[in-house]
C-alpha cells in the first residue's frame, strides 16, 4: 500500500504540473488578447503618416 | 464574439481533458491489475511511456516546423516550432521525473548513466537550449534561425534514444519493439492505450494553445513596431 501511495502522489504531482502549465498558457492568451486589442485600437485611431 | 467563443471552446476542451485525466487515474489505480514481478510500481509505465511518446512526437513536429522555417522563413512555422519545442521539453521533463520514481524501487537507485537515460537527458538539455537561445539572441529572427538549427540537431537524438538499448546493451526495459511479443494483459493494454490517448489529446490542446500565443506575440510585436514608427514619423 505504501508504494501505491508513493505512485499516486507521484502521478498527481505530474498532473498538477500540467494543470499549472495550462493555467499559465490561458492567462498568457488572455493578456496578449488585451494587449493586441489596445494596440489595434491605437493603430486605427492614429492616421497613417504620408 | 469570435474571441469569446474561442475561449469557451478552449475551456470546454480543457474540461474534457480534465475528466479524461481523472478516468486515466481510475484505470491506472483501480482497473489495471498488478504486474506479477514488479507489483504496484510497474503502474508508472502507464504515464511514463505515453509521456515519452508525446515528447518524441513533439520533437518531430519541431523538426518539421524548423525545416519549414529555414526553407520558407515564414513566421507561422517559427510559431509552431516554438510551441513544439516548449512542449517537447515539458514532456521530456515528465519522462525524466517519472523514470527515477520507477527506477528507485526497481533498480535501487534514482539514476544511472545507462545509454537510454543519458541520451534522454541529452535530449532534454538540447530542448532547453532551443528554448533559451530564443531569449538570448540579438533579434527574433536570429533566435528563430539558431533555434531551428539546434532543433534539427535535437531531433537526431530521438532515433538514438530508441536504439540505445540495442546498440549499447542498456538495462532499460524494452516492452514494445519489432519482433517482440506483446507482454501486456488485455486490461493493461486497454489502460495503456487510454493513457496514451489522453496524453495525445492533452498534447494537441497544448500545442494549439501555445502556437496561438506565439502567433499573438508576433502580431503584438508588429503592432508595437508600427505604433512606434508612426510616432517617430509624426
Contacts between the chains, C-beta under 8 A, distances in Angstrom:
chain1	res1	chain2	res2	distance
A	3	B	39	7.0
A	3	B	40	4.6
A	3	B	41	5.6
A	3	B	105	6.5
A	4	B	29	7.2
A	4	B	40	5.1
A	6	B	101	7.6
A	7	B	29	7.8
A	7	B	40	6.2
A	7	B	41	6.7
A	7	B	43	5.6
A	7	B	44	6.2
A	7	B	101	7.3
A	8	B	29	6.5
A	10	B	44	7.1
A	10	B	97	8.0
A	10	B	98	7.0
A	10	B	101	4.6
A	11	B	25	6.5
A	11	B	28	7.1
A	11	B	47	6.1
A	12	B	25	7.8
A	13	B	97	7.8
A	14	B	47	6.3
A	14	B	51	7.9
A	14	B	94	5.7
A	14	B	97	6.8
A	14	B	98	6.7
A	15	B	21	5.9
A	15	B	25	7.7
A	17	B	94	7.5
A	18	B	90	7.7
A	18	B	94	7.9
A	18	B	202	6.8
A	19	B	18	7.9
A	21	B	90	6.3
A	21	B	206	7.4
A	22	B	14	6.3
A	22	B	205	8.0
A	22	B	206	6.9
A	22	B	209	7.5
A	25	B	206	7.0
A	25	B	209	4.7
A	25	B	210	6.1
A	25	B	213	6.4
A	26	B	10	7.0
A	26	B	14	7.7
A	26	B	209	7.3
A	28	B	213	5.2
A	29	B	7	7.7
A	29	B	10	7.7
A	29	B	209	6.6
A	29	B	212	6.3
A	29	B	213	5.6
A	29	B	216	7.0
A	30	B	7	7.6
A	32	B	213	6.3
A	32	B	216	4.1
A	32	B	217	6.4
A	32	B	220	6.1
A	33	B	3	6.3
A	33	B	216	7.0
A	35	B	220	5.3
A	36	B	216	6.1
A	36	B	219	5.9
A	36	B	220	5.4
A	36	B	223	6.7
A	39	B	220	6.3
A	39	B	223	3.8
A	39	B	224	6.2
A	39	B	227	6.2
A	40	B	223	6.3
A	42	B	227	5.8
A	43	B	223	6.2
A	43	B	226	6.2
A	43	B	227	6.3
A	43	B	230	7.8
A	46	B	227	7.5
A	46	B	230	5.7
A	46	B	234	7.7
A	48	B	230	7.1
A	49	B	230	5.8
A	49	B	233	3.8
A	49	B	234	6.1
